[in-house]
Amino acid sequence: MGFAVFVHRPDSIYDDRPEEQYQFPRQYLGRAQAAVGDWIVYYEPTKVKHTRAYFAVAKVATILEDQSAPGMYLARIEPGTYLPFPIEVPFILTGGQPTESGLLNDENKLSGRAQAAVRPLSAVDFNRIVTIGLEDPDLALPRIGSLLTGFAEEQLPFEVERRRAEQLISRPIRDRVFRTIVLRAYDQRCGITGFKFINGGGRAEVDAAHVRPVEANGPDIPQNGIALSGTAHWMFDRGLIGVADDLSILVSRQINDRDGVEALINPTGKLIAPSAPHLRPHPRYLSWHREHVFKL
C-alpha cells in the first residue's frame, strides 16, 4: 500500500466520477494497484491564472478491468471516504517549491514525473497536502505533526502520517468539512427560504443537509448538499418538501399546512443554488431523495 496522486479534469475524456471511480489506461496499472487500500489525493490542472490545485482525498478500495473499454481500468473508491478540501492546495507553494517535493530531480527541478496522471506520493507530501487542504479556520481541526517542508520522508513518524489519514474518516471532522463547503457555496443562505440569518456569535443559522444521507451511502460532496434553515431541513429530511431536477421546490400533498409551507418558499419557487454547476445538487441525488424520501 502507498499514497498516490490521481490527476482529474472536469472535462476529462475518461469515465471519472471522483467520489466513486477513476478510469485510467494500462500504463498506470502498477502505480494504481500500489494504492489499493490506501489514500490518494486528486489533483486538477487548470488554466485559471496558470495555477493548479489538489482538491480532494479518497481511499482506493479495488482495481478492476473496465469491461466496457479495452485496455482501461477502474479504481473504485471506498464509499464514504471521498472528501473535498475546503481550501484547494496549490501546485507551487509560497517560495516557489512544488507541494509534491517528490517531483524534484537531482538538480532540484521539476522532473517528468509531474506529467504522470497517476504517480506515487510520499508520506511527507501526503501529510503536507492534506494538512493545508483542511487547515481552514472554520474547521479548527486538531493538528498532528509538523508542516516543516524540510523534513525528509524517513523523518515523518509512521504513526503521525497514519493518524492524519485516520482523521479523514472521522465523522465529526467530515461533518465540519461538509458544512464548511456547502455553506460557503450557498453564501450561508437557506436554499429553500432564501433567508440568511447570522447569530450574535457570527455563526450562520443554517444547516448543511445531505440530499442522499450518509447512512444511505450519500457522499460528503457539494453536489449532495443543500444549505437549509432548521425548519426547511426538518421538512426535507421527512419528505415534506423535495427538489426537482430543474431545482423547482416540491411540496408533499401529505403536509397539513400547505399554505404555511408555501409561504416559507422563496418567491422564485426554485432552490436558490450556487451559480457554479459543480456546486449544485446533482440530479442523481435529487432523484434518490424523491424516490426514497419525498412523500407524494
NUDO-939298 format. One record per residue (C-alpha): residue number from 1; chain; residue in three letters; x, z, y. Coordinates in pm, whole numbers. Example, Ala and Ser with C-alpha at 12.3 -4.5 7.8 and 13.67 -1.06 7.14 Angstrom:
2
pt i: 1	ch: A	aa: ALA	u: 1230	w: 780	v: -450
pt i: 2	ch: A	aa: SER	u: 1367	w: 714	v: -106
***
This chain:
296
pt i: 1	ch: A	aa: MET	u: 0	w: 0	v: 0
pt i: 2	ch: A	aa: GLY	u: 106	w: -55	v: 358
pt i: 3	ch: A	aa: PHE	u: -24	w: -114	v: 708
pt i: 4	ch: A	aa: ALA	u: -71	w: -471	v: 834
pt i: 5	ch: A	aa: VAL	u: -189	w: -683	v: 1128
pt i: 6	ch: A	aa: PHE	u: -469	w: -938	v: 1084
pt i: 7	ch: A	aa: VAL	u: -494	w: -1194	v: 1364
pt i: 8	ch: A	aa: HIS	u: -850	w: -1290	v: 1456
pt i: 9	ch: A	aa: ARG	u: -1011	w: -1504	v: 1725
pt i: 10	ch: A	aa: PRO	u: -1384	w: -1518	v: 1808
pt i: 11	ch: A	aa: ASP	u: -1363	w: -1899	v: 1792
pt i: 12	ch: A	aa: SER	u: -1179	w: -1896	v: 1459
pt i: 13	ch: A	aa: ILE	u: -1247	w: -2173	v: 1209
pt i: 14	ch: A	aa: TYR	u: -1228	w: -1912	v: 934
pt i: 15	ch: A	aa: ASP	u: -1522	w: -1722	v: 788
pt i: 16	ch: A	aa: ASP	u: -1435	w: -1393	v: 956
pt i: 17	ch: A	aa: ARG	u: -1667	w: -1101	v: 1017
pt i: 18	ch: A	aa: PRO	u: -1410	w: -838	v: 1114
pt i: 19	ch: A	aa: GLU	u: -1629	w: -542	v: 1015
pt i: 20	ch: A	aa: GLU	u: -1694	w: -699	v: 672
pt i: 21	ch: A	aa: GLN	u: -1435	w: -957	v: 572
pt i: 22	ch: A	aa: TYR	u: -1129	w: -1157	v: 679
pt i: 23	ch: A	aa: GLN	u: -1062	w: -1506	v: 541
pt i: 24	ch: A	aa: PHE	u: -705	w: -1634	v: 507
pt i: 25	ch: A	aa: PRO	u: -507	w: -1909	v: 326
pt i: 26	ch: A	aa: ARG	u: -299	w: -1859	v: 12
pt i: 27	ch: A	aa: GLN	u: 30	w: -1838	v: 204
pt i: 28	ch: A	aa: TYR	u: -64	w: -1488	v: 325
pt i: 29	ch: A	aa: LEU	u: -190	w: -1359	v: -9
pt i: 30	ch: A	aa: GLY	u: 108	w: -1137	v: -87
pt i: 31	ch: A	aa: ARG	u: 105	w: -973	v: 256
pt i: 32	ch: A	aa: ALA	u: -269	w: -912	v: 243
pt i: 33	ch: A	aa: GLN	u: -252	w: -769	v: -109
pt i: 34	ch: A	aa: ALA	u: 10	w: -521	v: 9
pt i: 35	ch: A	aa: ALA	u: -252	w: -377	v: 248
pt i: 36	ch: A	aa: VAL	u: -521	w: -316	v: -15
pt i: 37	ch: A	aa: GLY	u: -629	w: 47	v: 1
pt i: 38	ch: A	aa: ASP	u: -467	w: 91	v: 342
pt i: 39	ch: A	aa: TRP	u: -534	w: 27	v: 710
pt i: 40	ch: A	aa: ILE	u: -494	w: -290	v: 911
pt i: 41	ch: A	aa: VAL	u: -505	w: -350	v: 1285
pt i: 42	ch: A	aa: TYR	u: -694	w: -651	v: 1422
pt i: 43	ch: A	aa: TYR	u: -515	w: -848	v: 1689
pt i: 44	ch: A	aa: GLU	u: -672	w: -1113	v: 1910
pt i: 45	ch: A	aa: PRO	u: -458	w: -1356	v: 2110
pt i: 46	ch: A	aa: THR	u: -632	w: -1458	v: 2431
pt i: 47	ch: A	aa: LYS	u: -550	w: -1684	v: 2724
pt i: 48	ch: A	aa: VAL	u: -706	w: -1448	v: 2979
pt i: 49	ch: A	aa: LYS	u: -421	w: -1367	v: 3217
pt i: 50	ch: A	aa: HIS	u: -185	w: -1455	v: 2932
pt i: 51	ch: A	aa: THR	u: -243	w: -1118	v: 2767
pt i: 52	ch: A	aa: ARG	u: -305	w: -1030	v: 2406
pt i: 53	ch: A	aa: ALA	u: -478	w: -731	v: 2260
pt i: 54	ch: A	aa: TYR	u: -509	w: -520	v: 1948
pt i: 55	ch: A	aa: PHE	u: -880	w: -440	v: 1936
pt i: 56	ch: A	aa: ALA	u: -979	w: -258	v: 1615
pt i: 57	ch: A	aa: VAL	u: -872	w: -99	v: 1290
pt i: 58	ch: A	aa: ALA	u: -1021	w: -122	v: 941
pt i: 59	ch: A	aa: LYS	u: -935	w: -40	v: 582
pt i: 60	ch: A	aa: VAL	u: -894	w: -314	v: 322
pt i: 61	ch: A	aa: ALA	u: -1092	w: -247	v: 4
pt i: 62	ch: A	aa: THR	u: -1001	w: -551	v: -206
pt i: 63	ch: A	aa: ILE	u: -885	w: -913	v: -201
pt i: 64	ch: A	aa: LEU	u: -1098	w: -1182	v: -361
pt i: 65	ch: A	aa: GLU	u: -1051	w: -1556	v: -410
pt i: 66	ch: A	aa: ASP	u: -1306	w: -1738	v: -194
pt i: 67	ch: A	aa: GLN	u: -1511	w: -1937	v: -443
pt i: 68	ch: A	aa: SER	u: -1663	w: -2148	v: -166
pt i: 69	ch: A	aa: ALA	u: -1328	w: -2259	v: -18
pt i: 70	ch: A	aa: PRO	u: -1042	w: -2365	v: -248
pt i: 71	ch: A	aa: GLY	u: -708	w: -2214	v: -152
pt i: 72	ch: A	aa: MET	u: -870	w: -1945	v: 62
pt i: 73	ch: A	aa: TYR	u: -905	w: -1571	v: 7
pt i: 74	ch: A	aa: LEU	u: -1120	w: -1291	v: 148
pt i: 75	ch: A	aa: ALA	u: -1001	w: -946	v: 241
pt i: 76	ch: A	aa: ARG	u: -1308	w: -725	v: 203
pt i: 77	ch: A	aa: ILE	u: -1326	w: -439	v: 449
pt i: 78	ch: A	aa: GLU	u: -1425	w: -97	v: 314
pt i: 79	ch: A	aa: PRO	u: -1772	w: -15	v: 451
pt i: 80	ch: A	aa: GLY	u: -1772	w: 240	v: 729
pt i: 81	ch: A	aa: THR	u: -1403	w: 201	v: 819
pt i: 82	ch: A	aa: TYR	u: -1406	w: -70	v: 1087
pt i: 83	ch: A	aa: LEU	u: -1357	w: 93	v: 1427
pt i: 84	ch: A	aa: PRO	u: -1312	w: -90	v: 1759
pt i: 85	ch: A	aa: PHE	u: -1075	w: 57	v: 2017
pt i: 86	ch: A	aa: PRO	u: -1230	w: 185	v: 2341
pt i: 87	ch: A	aa: ILE	u: -905	w: 70	v: 2504
pt i: 88	ch: A	aa: GLU	u: -762	w: -264	v: 2394
pt i: 89	ch: A	aa: VAL	u: -391	w: -230	v: 2328
pt i: 90	ch: A	aa: PRO	u: -168	w: -494	v: 2494
pt i: 91	ch: A	aa: PHE	u: 83	w: -701	v: 2301
pt i: 92	ch: A	aa: ILE	u: 352	w: -611	v: 2555
pt i: 93	ch: A	aa: LEU	u: 391	w: -254	v: 2675
pt i: 94	ch: A	aa: THR	u: 496	w: -144	v: 3023
pt i: 95	ch: A	aa: GLY	u: 867	w: -213	v: 3037
pt i: 96	ch: A	aa: GLY	u: 844	w: -545	v: 2857
pt i: 97	ch: A	aa: GLN	u: 879	w: -428	v: 2496
pt i: 98	ch: A	aa: PRO	u: 632	w: -552	v: 2232
pt i: 99	ch: A	aa: THR	u: 392	w: -294	v: 2095
pt i: 100	ch: A	aa: GLU	u: 496	w: -412	v: 1748
pt i: 101	ch: A	aa: SER	u: 861	w: -318	v: 1755
pt i: 102	ch: A	aa: GLY	u: 893	w: -472	v: 1410
pt i: 103	ch: A	aa: LEU	u: 862	w: -819	v: 1567
pt i: 104	ch: A	aa: LEU	u: 1203	w: -791	v: 1732
pt i: 105	ch: A	aa: ASN	u: 1500	w: -965	v: 1571
pt i: 106	ch: A	aa: ASP	u: 1863	w: -851	v: 1568
pt i: 107	ch: A	aa: GLU	u: 1903	w: -986	v: 1922
pt i: 108	ch: A	aa: ASN	u: 1613	w: -773	v: 2044
pt i: 109	ch: A	aa: LYS	u: 1398	w: -1081	v: 2098
pt i: 110	ch: A	aa: LEU	u: 1062	w: -1181	v: 1951
pt i: 111	ch: A	aa: SER	u: 1103	w: -1333	v: 1608
pt i: 112	ch: A	aa: GLY	u: 894	w: -1597	v: 1437
pt i: 113	ch: A	aa: ARG	u: 702	w: -1317	v: 1265
pt i: 114	ch: A	aa: ALA	u: 492	w: -1290	v: 1584
pt i: 115	ch: A	aa: GLN	u: 320	w: -1617	v: 1489
pt i: 116	ch: A	aa: ALA	u: 208	w: -1499	v: 1145
pt i: 117	ch: A	aa: ALA	u: -168	w: -1450	v: 1103
pt i: 118	ch: A	aa: VAL	u: -109	w: -1170	v: 850
pt i: 119	ch: A	aa: ARG	u: 200	w: -956	v: 886
pt i: 120	ch: A	aa: PRO	u: 321	w: -612	v: 773
pt i: 121	ch: A	aa: LEU	u: 309	w: -327	v: 1024
pt i: 122	ch: A	aa: SER	u: 542	w: -28	v: 1020
pt i: 123	ch: A	aa: ALA	u: 406	w: 326	v: 1022
pt i: 124	ch: A	aa: VAL	u: 557	w: 382	v: 1367
pt i: 125	ch: A	aa: ASP	u: 388	w: 73	v: 1510
pt i: 126	ch: A	aa: PHE	u: 57	w: 158	v: 1345
pt i: 127	ch: A	aa: ASN	u: 65	w: 509	v: 1487
pt i: 128	ch: A	aa: ARG	u: 153	w: 376	v: 1832
pt i: 129	ch: A	aa: ILE	u: -126	w: 114	v: 1840
pt i: 130	ch: A	aa: VAL	u: -397	w: 349	v: 1712
pt i: 131	ch: A	aa: THR	u: -295	w: 631	v: 1943
pt i: 132	ch: A	aa: ILE	u: -301	w: 408	v: 2250
pt i: 133	ch: A	aa: GLY	u: -628	w: 246	v: 2143
pt i: 134	ch: A	aa: LEU	u: -801	w: 582	v: 2103
pt i: 135	ch: A	aa: GLU	u: -634	w: 753	v: 2398
pt i: 136	ch: A	aa: ASP	u: -944	w: 739	v: 2616
pt i: 137	ch: A	aa: PRO	u: -1019	w: 1033	v: 2847
pt i: 138	ch: A	aa: ASP	u: -1385	w: 1018	v: 2742
pt i: 139	ch: A	aa: LEU	u: -1288	w: 1087	v: 2381
pt i: 140	ch: A	aa: ALA	u: -1050	w: 1380	v: 2410
pt i: 141	ch: A	aa: LEU	u: -924	w: 1319	v: 2057
pt i: 142	ch: A	aa: PRO	u: -673	w: 1559	v: 1904
pt i: 143	ch: A	aa: ARG	u: -314	w: 1446	v: 1946
pt i: 144	ch: A	aa: ILE	u: -90	w: 1433	v: 1643
pt i: 145	ch: A	aa: GLY	u: 266	w: 1319	v: 1668
pt i: 146	ch: A	aa: SER	u: 453	w: 1151	v: 1946
pt i: 147	ch: A	aa: LEU	u: 431	w: 815	v: 2118
pt i: 148	ch: A	aa: LEU	u: 805	w: 807	v: 2181
pt i: 149	ch: A	aa: THR	u: 882	w: 445	v: 2110
pt i: 150	ch: A	aa: GLY	u: 1249	w: 520	v: 2044
pt i: 151	ch: A	aa: PHE	u: 1162	w: 671	v: 1705
pt i: 152	ch: A	aa: ALA	u: 1286	w: 480	v: 1404
pt i: 153	ch: A	aa: GLU	u: 1038	w: 431	v: 1121
pt i: 154	ch: A	aa: GLU	u: 1208	w: 687	v: 897
pt i: 155	ch: A	aa: GLN	u: 1177	w: 948	v: 1172
pt i: 156	ch: A	aa: LEU	u: 797	w: 946	v: 1168
pt i: 157	ch: A	aa: PRO	u: 687	w: 1214	v: 920
pt i: 158	ch: A	aa: PHE	u: 470	w: 1076	v: 642
pt i: 159	ch: A	aa: GLU	u: 207	w: 1346	v: 690
pt i: 160	ch: A	aa: VAL	u: 174	w: 1258	v: 1062
pt i: 161	ch: A	aa: GLU	u: 103	w: 889	v: 1002
pt i: 162	ch: A	aa: ARG	u: -147	w: 974	v: 728
pt i: 163	ch: A	aa: ARG	u: -322	w: 1235	v: 941
pt i: 164	ch: A	aa: ARG	u: -369	w: 970	v: 1209
pt i: 165	ch: A	aa: ALA	u: -521	w: 736	v: 950
pt i: 166	ch: A	aa: GLU	u: -747	w: 1013	v: 821
pt i: 167	ch: A	aa: GLN	u: -883	w: 1065	v: 1173
pt i: 168	ch: A	aa: LEU	u: -1021	w: 712	v: 1160
pt i: 169	ch: A	aa: ILE	u: -1282	w: 809	v: 901
pt i: 170	ch: A	aa: SER	u: -1380	w: 1136	v: 1070
pt i: 171	ch: A	aa: ARG	u: -1750	w: 1117	v: 1158
pt i: 172	ch: A	aa: PRO	u: -1722	w: 1323	v: 1478
pt i: 173	ch: A	aa: ILE	u: -1440	w: 1101	v: 1603
pt i: 174	ch: A	aa: ARG	u: -1620	w: 780	v: 1508
pt i: 175	ch: A	aa: ASP	u: -1935	w: 905	v: 1683
pt i: 176	ch: A	aa: ARG	u: -1738	w: 971	v: 2002
pt i: 177	ch: A	aa: VAL	u: -1572	w: 630	v: 1988
pt i: 178	ch: A	aa: PHE	u: -1907	w: 459	v: 1923
pt i: 179	ch: A	aa: ARG	u: -2075	w: 645	v: 2211
pt i: 180	ch: A	aa: THR	u: -1794	w: 555	v: 2449
pt i: 181	ch: A	aa: ILE	u: -1804	w: 185	v: 2362
pt i: 182	ch: A	aa: VAL	u: -2182	w: 149	v: 2368
pt i: 183	ch: A	aa: LEU	u: -2243	w: 348	v: 2687
pt i: 184	ch: A	aa: ARG	u: -1967	w: 156	v: 2863
pt i: 185	ch: A	aa: ALA	u: -2124	w: -174	v: 2755
pt i: 186	ch: A	aa: TYR	u: -2466	w: -66	v: 2891
pt i: 187	ch: A	aa: ASP	u: -2325	w: 91	v: 3208
pt i: 188	ch: A	aa: GLN	u: -2470	w: 424	v: 3086
pt i: 189	ch: A	aa: ARG	u: -2821	w: 284	v: 3130
pt i: 190	ch: A	aa: CYS	u: -3105	w: 303	v: 2877
pt i: 191	ch: A	aa: GLY	u: -3170	w: -46	v: 2743
pt i: 192	ch: A	aa: ILE	u: -3543	w: 21	v: 2698
pt i: 193	ch: A	aa: THR	u: -3641	w: 204	v: 3018
pt i: 194	ch: A	aa: GLY	u: -3363	w: 86	v: 3246
pt i: 195	ch: A	aa: PHE	u: -3310	w: 446	v: 3362
pt i: 196	ch: A	aa: LYS	u: -2962	w: 571	v: 3442
pt i: 197	ch: A	aa: PHE	u: -2956	w: 950	v: 3462
pt i: 198	ch: A	aa: ILE	u: -2629	w: 1139	v: 3518
pt i: 199	ch: A	aa: ASN	u: -2644	w: 1517	v: 3482
pt i: 200	ch: A	aa: GLY	u: -2472	w: 1771	v: 3704
pt i: 201	ch: A	aa: GLY	u: -2163	w: 1762	v: 3486
pt i: 202	ch: A	aa: GLY	u: -2124	w: 1387	v: 3535
pt i: 203	ch: A	aa: ARG	u: -2238	w: 1305	v: 3180
pt i: 204	ch: A	aa: ALA	u: -2487	w: 1027	v: 3116
pt i: 205	ch: A	aa: GLU	u: -2821	w: 1146	v: 2973
pt i: 206	ch: A	aa: VAL	u: -2837	w: 860	v: 2727
pt i: 207	ch: A	aa: ASP	u: -2753	w: 824	v: 2357
pt i: 208	ch: A	aa: ALA	u: -2565	w: 558	v: 2165
pt i: 209	ch: A	aa: ALA	u: -2816	w: 461	v: 1895
pt i: 210	ch: A	aa: HIS	u: -2722	w: 273	v: 1579
pt i: 211	ch: A	aa: VAL	u: -2962	w: -15	v: 1510
pt i: 212	ch: A	aa: ARG	u: -2882	w: -2	v: 1141
pt i: 213	ch: A	aa: PRO	u: -2798	w: 364	v: 1067
pt i: 214	ch: A	aa: VAL	u: -2462	w: 472	v: 932
pt i: 215	ch: A	aa: GLU	u: -2645	w: 613	v: 629
pt i: 216	ch: A	aa: ALA	u: -2763	w: 257	v: 554
pt i: 217	ch: A	aa: ASN	u: -2410	w: 113	v: 589
pt i: 218	ch: A	aa: GLY	u: -2451	w: 30	v: 957
pt i: 219	ch: A	aa: PRO	u: -2111	w: -25	v: 1122
pt i: 220	ch: A	aa: ASP	u: -1982	w: 154	v: 1431
pt i: 221	ch: A	aa: ILE	u: -1965	w: -160	v: 1644
pt i: 222	ch: A	aa: PRO	u: -2131	w: -251	v: 1975
pt i: 223	ch: A	aa: GLN	u: -2336	w: -526	v: 1806
pt i: 224	ch: A	aa: ASN	u: -2502	w: -248	v: 1606
pt i: 225	ch: A	aa: GLY	u: -2562	w: -20	v: 1903
pt i: 226	ch: A	aa: ILE	u: -2806	w: 28	v: 2190
pt i: 227	ch: A	aa: ALA	u: -2788	w: 280	v: 2474
pt i: 228	ch: A	aa: LEU	u: -3117	w: 472	v: 2472
pt i: 229	ch: A	aa: SER	u: -3263	w: 771	v: 2652
pt i: 230	ch: A	aa: GLY	u: -3363	w: 1065	v: 2431
pt i: 231	ch: A	aa: THR	u: -3731	w: 966	v: 2414
pt i: 232	ch: A	aa: ALA	u: -3657	w: 598	v: 2353
pt i: 233	ch: A	aa: HIS	u: -3402	w: 691	v: 2087
pt i: 234	ch: A	aa: TRP	u: -3659	w: 912	v: 1908
pt i: 235	ch: A	aa: MET	u: -3918	w: 633	v: 1908
pt i: 236	ch: A	aa: PHE	u: -3665	w: 371	v: 1796
pt i: 237	ch: A	aa: ASP	u: -3542	w: 580	v: 1502
pt i: 238	ch: A	aa: ARG	u: -3903	w: 640	v: 1391
pt i: 239	ch: A	aa: GLY	u: -4003	w: 276	v: 1412
pt i: 240	ch: A	aa: LEU	u: -4245	w: 318	v: 1702
pt i: 241	ch: A	aa: ILE	u: -4052	w: 61	v: 1903
pt i: 242	ch: A	aa: GLY	u: -3830	w: -226	v: 1793
pt i: 243	ch: A	aa: VAL	u: -3644	w: -523	v: 1934
pt i: 244	ch: A	aa: ALA	u: -3699	w: -892	v: 1854
pt i: 245	ch: A	aa: ASP	u: -3412	w: -1137	v: 1817
pt i: 246	ch: A	aa: ASP	u: -3479	w: -1264	v: 2170
pt i: 247	ch: A	aa: LEU	u: -3448	w: -898	v: 2283
pt i: 248	ch: A	aa: SER	u: -3821	w: -860	v: 2356
pt i: 249	ch: A	aa: ILE	u: -3927	w: -497	v: 2310
pt i: 250	ch: A	aa: LEU	u: -4185	w: -446	v: 2035
pt i: 251	ch: A	aa: VAL	u: -4438	w: -160	v: 2029
pt i: 252	ch: A	aa: SER	u: -4586	w: -46	v: 1699
pt i: 253	ch: A	aa: ARG	u: -4963	w: -66	v: 1654
pt i: 254	ch: A	aa: GLN	u: -4943	w: 277	v: 1494
pt i: 255	ch: A	aa: ILE	u: -4844	w: 452	v: 1815
pt i: 256	ch: A	aa: ASN	u: -5113	w: 685	v: 1956
pt i: 257	ch: A	aa: ASP	u: -5036	w: 631	v: 2327
pt i: 258	ch: A	aa: ARG	u: -4958	w: 264	v: 2368
pt i: 259	ch: A	aa: ASP	u: -5021	w: 264	v: 2743
pt i: 260	ch: A	aa: GLY	u: -4782	w: 555	v: 2789
pt i: 261	ch: A	aa: VAL	u: -4509	w: 386	v: 2586
pt i: 262	ch: A	aa: GLU	u: -4553	w: 52	v: 2764
pt i: 263	ch: A	aa: ALA	u: -4524	w: 235	v: 3097
pt i: 264	ch: A	aa: LEU	u: -4176	w: 351	v: 2992
pt i: 265	ch: A	aa: ILE	u: -4053	w: 0	v: 2914
pt i: 266	ch: A	aa: ASN	u: -3865	w: -171	v: 3195
pt i: 267	ch: A	aa: PRO	u: -4061	w: -440	v: 3386
pt i: 268	ch: A	aa: THR	u: -3887	w: -733	v: 3211
pt i: 269	ch: A	aa: GLY	u: -4029	w: -631	v: 2874
pt i: 270	ch: A	aa: LYS	u: -3689	w: -708	v: 2723
pt i: 271	ch: A	aa: LEU	u: -3391	w: -499	v: 2629
pt i: 272	ch: A	aa: ILE	u: -3152	w: -461	v: 2922
pt i: 273	ch: A	aa: ALA	u: -2850	w: -568	v: 2722
pt i: 274	ch: A	aa: PRO	u: -2486	w: -634	v: 2816
pt i: 275	ch: A	aa: SER	u: -2415	w: -980	v: 2955
pt i: 276	ch: A	aa: ALA	u: -2127	w: -1038	v: 2713
pt i: 277	ch: A	aa: PRO	u: -2265	w: -1183	v: 2386
pt i: 278	ch: A	aa: HIS	u: -2019	w: -988	v: 2168
pt i: 279	ch: A	aa: LEU	u: -2158	w: -660	v: 2306
pt i: 280	ch: A	aa: ARG	u: -2527	w: -739	v: 2250
pt i: 281	ch: A	aa: PRO	u: -2722	w: -628	v: 1941
pt i: 282	ch: A	aa: HIS	u: -2672	w: -881	v: 1664
pt i: 283	ch: A	aa: PRO	u: -2985	w: -1041	v: 1513
pt i: 284	ch: A	aa: ARG	u: -2885	w: -933	v: 1160
pt i: 285	ch: A	aa: TYR	u: -2900	w: -566	v: 1262
pt i: 286	ch: A	aa: LEU	u: -3218	w: -608	v: 1468
pt i: 287	ch: A	aa: SER	u: -3378	w: -783	v: 1172
pt i: 288	ch: A	aa: TRP	u: -3277	w: -498	v: 941
pt i: 289	ch: A	aa: HIS	u: -3439	w: -246	v: 1177
pt i: 290	ch: A	aa: ARG	u: -3763	w: -446	v: 1194
pt i: 291	ch: A	aa: GLU	u: -3777	w: -482	v: 815
pt i: 292	ch: A	aa: HIS	u: -3686	w: -126	v: 720
pt i: 293	ch: A	aa: VAL	u: -3778	w: 99	v: 1015
pt i: 294	ch: A	aa: PHE	u: -4021	w: -62	v: 1258
pt i: 295	ch: A	aa: LYS	u: -4387	w: 9	v: 1185
pt i: 296	ch: A	aa: LEU	u: -4611	w: -293	v: 1243
***
